[in-house]
Amino acid sequence: MIIMTATKHISVLPEETIDGLNLTEDAVVVDATLGGGGHSRMILERIGATGKLIALDVDPEAIRRFQEQTNGDARVQVVRKNFAQLEEALAEAGVEIGEVDAIVADLGFSSDQIESADRGLSFLLDGPLDMRLDPTEERTAGELVNTLDEQALAALLREYSDESRSHQIARAIVRARELKPIMTTRELAEVIEQSLPMRARKKSGIHPATKSFQALRIAVNKEFECLEKFLPQAFGSLRVSGHLAIISFHSGEDRIVKRFFRDIAGGCICPKDFPICRCGKVPLIRILTKKPIIASHEELQRNPRSRSAKLRVAEKIEYKKQKDYEHASDSHSF
């Protein structure tokens, strides 16, 4: 039985995501990013008494809250690991690689995390410049802001958030910290806001600090690097016909997912004039979302944070080796 405890989080694209997982009543399912637990609770409603859920997170508060909600449910095993450590988590849970029926990863942050001032994730709340999901990680946003040189700061803002005024903002941060260290979210937001002319602040339509905070959060939590490590592990962990669903909120994340799906969904890449395939490349997944699924108008009304969410789903298919691959080099020279 699931007991509801206080959580502010509303899962994005809930029905679309769960439908995409194609769950059965005895499924082995991984929620690779537990967060507020919304997708996990819906999974438990679908997998019946014989199913199994392995939930991963590095946030001890998220884990504690979900364990209270599930109240000792024997179907649930929560592992405190980053989703980039998926194979290790499965080993800890006693699940074999290649035996998972479905995997979901919601790459966003839960409302509980965003609305906690102590996390320092939002410039709307005054708190320490932390931004770590895993409190055991050493590097905080404050350390980056107060130690990186101007060039490195500008590169970080540009790479992780496409901030067009990265050099201007980085210069302002360096000048401000020469007077005293920048210690809180409000202090940083004010430095960024004051670094831009009034015309630029009004034109963008979002708070001037939005992209900079996003970039720092991504860097602190190594979000892109973890995603790159997670995807091949997720594919390898699925059984044939297993489904992988990824929800991204950042264009950089979505590009990584799209590229990975495309690369392993493609077949032979030999030149068209080759009579026989020599590359041996065959499709390994079937992409089920030709275009990413986005929130409906109704969902946007009840959950504005879903506006940037994109859902991509793929199915692992049976590996079929190119029939002529082994003897192609004997039959032809190219």
Phi, psi and omega in degrees: 000137180263124177257127181280129172243168187300122172210140180265354190282139173240119182293143179271151178044048188297308182292318180299321181291311182295320176298322180294336181284342175056054188280147172245172187285351178240024188288148169259117189234143176245124166261103189283347181221081188305307179054233180286352174083006183297312179294322179297319179297321178292324177298315181298330178289339185260336191267001174068188186286338184258000179283173180218136178240125172251119183245132182247143169193154176259353183272111182298329179291320178297319179295313180301314182297317182290323178295325174293321181295318185275347168052050177075021179304122185293343180282348189255134169229119181258130182239127180275087177212155172290150181295344174290349178253034186304312183298321176296319180296319179295320178298318178295327180274356179077028180251132181284145172297134182089008182242013181266136182273330183202146178224134175234141174225116175261110189277003179274176176260147178284156178298328178299322180285315183296322185268014173262113183300326182296337179287328181072028182274339186237138175281353178281344179239136180275122181199179180293149178281079184254284176074005179280134169282320178262109184293349179275348176294144186279321190274126177252168176297324179299322178295319178297312183298324187262356182237330181292142177286170186302317181295317180292321177297314180299319180296321179297313181296321181289317185289319188264350180217006180054037180287115184289338180252036185300317182292321179297316180291316179300320180296319180293322179296315181297318179295319181294319183286345175292333177278316175194152180301146176272113191252336186235164179298320181293320178299315180294316180299321180292320177300315181294315182299317182285346179282345184252144177294153182305321181299320180291324179296318182286327187290325189290328181086351176234164179298138183304336183270355187304307184292323180295318178296320177299315181296318179295319179298316179297318181292315182300317184266004178052045190296316180293316181298318180295320179296318178299324179284325184291315190303310178295328177293320179297314178300313181295333183280340182283147168279164175302134185082001175289152184247142177238123181239127182235128175251120179246159181232358185231140183300327179294318176297314182298323177297320179297314180294313181301316180295317180297313178301314182298318184295321183265357175270345184278154177261216186306136179245014177293153174306148185299335182274000174285124180288334181227140180295132174248342184284332180074009183279128180230156177296138179246341176224162171246120180283122184265349179237095180300324170238147181297146176278133180240168184293143176286167178301320181296318179293321179299325180293320183269343182214083183303335181290352178277359189297330182257006183286138176227127181252126173239138183228139178222155179242132177285131182245165183294135179287126178234111183290144175301123187303321187262007187298315188295324183255008182299319183291338177280333185270334186218153170240138185235000000 
